[in-house]
Amino acid sequence: MAGKDIQTEIHIRETAKKIFFKEGRFNATTQEIANEAGVNRALIHYYFRSRDLLFEAVLKDGIDMMHVKIQSIMATDISFREKISRFIDLVTQEALDFPYLETFIITALNEKEQSLILNSFDKIKTEVVDVFAPKVEAEIALGTIEPITATQFMINLLSLCTYPVVSKALIQKVFDLNEEAFRQLILERKEIILNILLKKKAIE
């Protein structure tokens, strides 16, 4: 077989990412992935050796990409409110684009210790604990956030952003929402989340 083609490898990764994270097809086979990507199944094994290694590779890609985006927000010289606003945009859009990513991550961590995934999480952990937490604590000291631990603040932030998307089927059923109405509902939540997490004087 000829040398590896980076574009083919990327195409297979992106196809798998869509199947796993966007469509939630947890048990998709290498043949199904190959069919969707329009390649021979042998190519999946050539580039990734197995379905599990392909899964691990695209999961690591998703975590690494999230880390880069979070890092770019934290490094930007903007107000704390604007950082939170951009973070909400990032997490919300990621959740809408790939609604099953969070479920895959949790499942992977619960099922087995995957070193590549855990190493990627270490980068996000460093960004959250060493960079973001001190900023939260500084804002608490300034009085722009109600007294709360940085950990609780960040759990609240993530929960408010991601829970509605994780519960999409239930919310759509209860409130009789089509896809467009649901998406609009989620996008409208940014100001609501800001108002919940930050004191009024911090967002005026």
C-alpha positions as CSV (number, residue, x, y, z in Angstrom):
1,M,0.0,0.0,0.0
2,A,1.3,3.5,-0.8
3,G,2.4,5.9,1.9
4,K,-0.1,7.5,4.2
5,D,-2.1,10.4,2.9
6,I,-2.7,13.1,5.5
7,Q,-5.8,14.3,3.8
8,T,-7.3,10.8,3.8
9,E,-6.5,10.4,7.4
10,I,-8.1,13.7,8.3
11,H,-11.2,12.9,6.3
12,I,-11.6,9.6,8.2
13,R,-11.1,11.3,11.5
14,E,-13.7,14.0,10.6
15,T,-16.2,11.3,9.5
16,A,-15.7,9.3,12.7
17,K,-16.1,12.5,14.7
18,K,-19.4,13.2,13.0
19,I,-20.7,9.7,13.5
20,F,-19.6,9.4,17.2
21,F,-20.1,13.0,18.5
22,K,-22.7,14.5,16.3
23,E,-25.0,11.5,15.5
24,G,-24.3,9.6,18.7
25,R,-23.7,6.3,17.0
26,F,-21.8,4.8,19.8
27,N,-21.4,1.3,18.3
28,A,-20.6,2.3,14.7
29,T,-18.4,-0.3,13.1
30,T,-15.3,0.3,11.0
31,Q,-17.3,-0.8,8.0
32,E,-20.0,1.9,8.7
33,I,-17.4,4.5,9.2
34,A,-15.6,3.5,5.9
35,N,-18.9,3.5,4.0
36,E,-19.7,7.0,5.3
37,A,-16.2,8.3,4.5
38,G,-16.3,6.7,1.1
39,V,-13.2,4.6,1.6
40,N,-12.3,0.9,1.9
41,R,-12.4,-0.5,5.4
42,A,-8.8,-1.6,5.0
43,L,-7.8,2.1,5.1
44,I,-9.4,2.5,8.5
45,H,-7.1,-0.3,9.8
46,Y,-4.2,1.0,7.9
47,Y,-4.4,4.5,9.5
48,F,-5.7,3.6,12.9
49,R,-5.4,-0.3,13.3
50,S,-8.8,-0.6,15.0
51,R,-12.1,1.0,15.7
52,D,-11.1,1.6,19.4
53,L,-7.9,3.4,18.4
54,L,-9.8,5.5,15.9
55,F,-12.3,6.4,18.6
56,E,-9.5,7.3,21.0
57,A,-7.8,9.4,18.4
58,V,-10.9,11.5,17.5
59,L,-11.8,11.8,21.2
60,K,-8.4,13.1,21.9
61,D,-8.7,15.5,19.0
62,G,-11.9,16.9,20.5
63,I,-10.4,17.4,23.9
64,D,-7.3,19.0,22.5
65,M,-9.3,21.4,20.3
66,M,-11.4,22.4,23.3
67,H,-8.2,23.1,25.3
68,V,-6.8,25.3,22.6
69,K,-10.0,27.3,22.4
70,I,-10.2,27.7,26.2
71,Q,-6.6,28.7,26.3
72,S,-7.1,31.4,23.7
73,I,-10.0,32.9,25.7
74,M,-8.1,32.9,29.0
75,A,-5.1,34.5,27.3
76,T,-7.0,37.3,25.8
77,D,-6.8,40.7,27.4
78,I,-10.5,41.3,27.9
79,S,-12.8,41.7,30.9
80,F,-13.9,38.8,33.1
81,R,-17.5,39.2,31.9
82,E,-16.3,39.0,28.2
83,K,-14.2,35.9,29.0
84,I,-17.3,34.2,30.5
85,S,-19.4,35.4,27.5
86,R,-17.0,33.9,25.0
87,F,-16.7,30.7,27.1
88,I,-20.4,30.3,27.0
89,D,-20.4,30.8,23.2
90,L,-17.7,28.2,22.9
91,V,-19.2,25.5,25.1
92,T,-22.7,26.2,23.7
93,Q,-21.7,26.0,20.1
94,E,-19.6,22.9,20.7
95,A,-22.5,21.2,22.5
96,L,-24.8,22.1,19.6
97,D,-22.4,20.9,16.9
98,F,-21.4,17.7,18.8
99,P,-24.1,16.9,21.4
100,Y,-22.7,13.5,22.2
101,L,-19.1,14.5,22.9
102,E,-19.6,14.9,26.6
103,T,-21.3,11.6,26.9
104,F,-18.5,9.9,25.0
105,I,-15.9,11.5,27.3
106,I,-17.7,10.4,30.4
107,T,-18.2,6.9,29.1
108,A,-14.5,6.6,28.1
109,L,-13.3,7.8,31.5
110,N,-15.7,5.4,33.3
111,E,-14.9,2.4,31.2
112,K,-11.1,2.5,31.2
113,E,-8.1,4.6,31.9
114,Q,-7.1,5.8,28.4
115,S,-3.7,7.5,28.7
116,L,-4.0,9.6,25.6
117,I,-7.3,11.0,26.8
118,L,-6.1,11.6,30.4
119,N,-3.0,13.4,29.1
120,S,-5.3,15.7,27.1
121,F,-7.4,16.3,30.1
122,D,-4.3,17.3,32.1
123,K,-4.0,20.3,29.8
124,I,-7.5,21.4,30.4
125,K,-7.2,20.8,34.1
126,T,-4.1,23.1,34.2
127,E,-6.0,25.8,32.3
128,V,-9.0,25.5,34.6
129,V,-7.2,25.1,38.0
130,D,-4.1,27.3,37.4
131,V,-5.5,30.0,35.1
132,F,-9.3,30.3,35.4
133,A,-9.8,29.6,39.1
134,P,-7.6,32.5,40.2
135,K,-9.5,34.8,37.9
136,V,-12.8,33.6,39.5
137,E,-11.4,34.2,43.0
138,A,-10.2,37.7,42.0
139,E,-13.7,38.6,40.8
140,I,-15.2,37.3,44.1
141,A,-12.9,39.6,46.0
142,L,-14.0,42.5,43.8
143,G,-17.6,41.7,44.5
144,T,-18.7,40.9,40.9
145,I,-19.5,37.3,41.9
146,E,-21.5,36.2,44.9
147,P,-19.2,34.5,47.5
148,I,-18.7,30.9,46.2
149,T,-15.8,28.6,45.6
150,A,-14.1,28.7,42.2
151,T,-15.0,25.0,41.8
152,Q,-18.7,25.6,42.4
153,F,-18.7,28.6,40.1
154,M,-17.2,26.6,37.3
155,I,-19.5,23.6,37.8
156,N,-22.4,26.0,37.7
157,L,-21.1,27.6,34.5
158,L,-20.6,24.2,32.7
159,S,-23.9,22.8,34.0
160,L,-25.9,25.8,32.8
161,C,-24.3,25.6,29.4
162,T,-24.4,21.9,28.7
163,Y,-27.3,20.4,30.6
164,P,-30.0,21.7,28.2
165,V,-28.2,20.2,25.2
166,V,-27.6,16.8,27.0
167,S,-31.4,16.9,27.8
168,K,-32.4,17.9,24.3
169,A,-34.8,15.1,23.6
170,L,-36.6,15.6,26.9
171,I,-36.8,19.4,26.5
172,Q,-38.0,19.1,22.9
173,K,-40.7,16.6,23.9
174,V,-42.0,18.6,27.0
175,F,-42.0,22.0,25.3
176,D,-42.9,20.8,21.8
177,L,-39.9,22.3,20.1
178,N,-38.6,21.6,16.6
179,E,-34.9,21.8,15.8
180,E,-34.8,25.5,15.0
181,A,-36.8,26.4,18.1
182,F,-34.6,24.4,20.3
183,R,-31.4,25.9,18.8
184,Q,-32.8,29.4,19.3
185,L,-33.7,28.5,22.9
186,I,-30.1,27.4,23.6
187,L,-28.6,30.5,22.0
188,E,-30.9,32.8,24.1
189,R,-29.4,31.3,27.3
190,K,-26.2,33.3,27.2
191,E,-27.6,36.4,28.8
192,I,-29.6,34.3,31.2
193,I,-26.5,32.5,32.3
194,L,-24.5,35.7,32.7
195,N,-27.3,37.2,34.8
196,I,-27.4,34.1,37.0
197,L,-23.6,33.9,37.6
198,L,-22.6,37.5,37.7
199,K,-23.9,40.3,39.9
200,K,-26.0,42.9,38.1
201,K,-23.4,45.6,38.6
202,A,-20.9,43.4,36.8
203,I,-23.0,43.1,33.6
204,E,-24.4,46.6,33.1
